[in-house]
């Protein structure tokens, strides 16, 4: 069974047992989270929501919270003496999909 759900303004296509990285959630490690905003479910038959599938849920277990690798943001205006260097680490939550239910 496959589902497409929304969290953090992004859409994810998942199956049971998948491990994915999503935008940071408020849940701690080993907690269970439920995503209600399911756009489509593909099993024996295809169900597409308008805009969401009624009663469909994706349940996942939080494995860990962390930060991704550092990205360097460098701004420069040539010949003007303007240089700015800044680092950024995006926070994420690593989850494992447990069940997809209708």
N, C-alpha and C positions, 0 to 999 in steps of 0.2 A: 504494500500500500504506500502511495506517495502523496505528499501534500505540499501546497505552496502557502506559506503564511507570512505575515508582516510583523516586524519588530524593529524599532529604531529607525523607521522610515525606509527600510530596505526589505526586499522580498527574498525568501529563501525556499528552495525546492529541496525537500528532505524525504527520507524513508526511515523506517524504524531501525534504530541502531547507529545512525549517522552521528558523527561528532563534528560540530561546526563552531565557528567563532562569530558571535553577534556583538552588537553595540552593548556597552556596559549596562547590566541589569542591577537592581538593588538587592537581589538575592545573594546569600552567602553560599559557600561551597557545600555540597551534599544536600542542598535544598531542592525541592521540586517546584518547577514553574509551569504554568499552563498558558498557552497562547490561544486566545479565542478568535482572533482575526484571521481566519483561514479562507483564502481566496478560491482554492480548488482542491479537490480530493480525487485521486485516481486509484481505483481498486478494481473490482469486477466491472464496475461501470464508472463513467466520468461524471463528476458533479462539479459544476462551476457556479460560483456564487454571484449574486447581483446586489451589492458588491461582495458579500461574504456568504459562505455556506452556513445555513442556520444549524446550530447544535454541534458543529464540528469543532474539535479541540485537538491541539497537539500538546502532549505532555513531555517535558524534558527534565533531566537532572543536571544541575549546575556542577561542573567538574572543578572549575577554578576561575578566579578573576585575576586579571593581570594587565600589563601594558605591552604594546607591540614595540618593535625596534624603533630607535630614534630616527626621525626624519629631519634633515637639516634644511631650514628655510633661509636662503641667502638673498638679500636684496642689495642691488648696487646701481648707482647712477654713474656711468663713466665720466671722468674728467671733472666731477663735482665734489669728490671727497665724501660721498655718501655710501656707507657700507653698514649693513645690519645683518648679524648672524643670530639665528634663533633655532632652538631645537624643539621638537614636538614628539610626544609619545602618546598614541591614541589608546585609551583604556578599552578593554574587551572583556567578554565573558565567554568561556568555553563551555558548551553544553552538549549533552548526549541525548538524542531523541529516544524516548522510551515507547510511547504509544501514540497512534493516530486513531481517533475515534469519531464516529458520526453521531 
